[in-house]
């Protein structure tokens, strides 16, 4: 990848020709972020748990004049994560932006009915997956790079019958705060995306009757994230908290 000329382009948009990796980018906020970054001229590596979903998302993003690398990855699996970042290294050489977006929720269940399998799957995807992808990406990142972890307002505002999801997201928030302090000296920015109710498919897992008309759209969330990513490297928004006007649903 001839990155030197592209990175120092005279384009007014600081995102042009940057290399972004987005996990869980085949739908919802992940796809909206991929679409916005591709439109800004970023080259992307996007992942999904299935190859078909990753390739379908890449085909939709092909309307943009940029490079899209679709990758299959289950972020719970250490070897699978290592393979995708080796592919990114081989194809792009480095990473400017990592967005840990892949996530998993579960059906609404009180704690006494919550199985250990559901608990472990949820924490493995949301918390361990974020750790594994971050650890694998860091050797490819340098001063001026940015990590965005998609967390959820549930890290602050809890509700019943979603204990595994809430615990996992609170864990990601704590991990993100620790990561930020570790990376300050390297000049790598770390941002928490703490979004309230957003109209995505995840609601089908635990509240199918949720009032979608009161929610934000993925593009609402994306616009704020992209604005933060455009900030100069010497400045950072450490937490992006965006909520529906109606407040907690």
Secondary structure, 3 states (H helix, E strand, C coil): CCHHHHHCCCCCCCCCCCEEEECCCCCHHHHHHHHHHHHCCCEEEEEECCHHHHHHHHHHHCCCCCCEEEEECCCCCHHHHHHHHHHHHHHHCCCCEEEECCCCCCCCCCHHHCCHHHHHHHHHHHHHHHHHHHHHHHCCCCCCCEEEEECCHHHCCCCCCCHHHHHHHHHHHHHHHHHHHHHHHHCCEEEEEEECCECCCCHHHHCCCCCHHHCECHHHHHHHHHHHHCCCCCCCCCEEEECCCCCCC
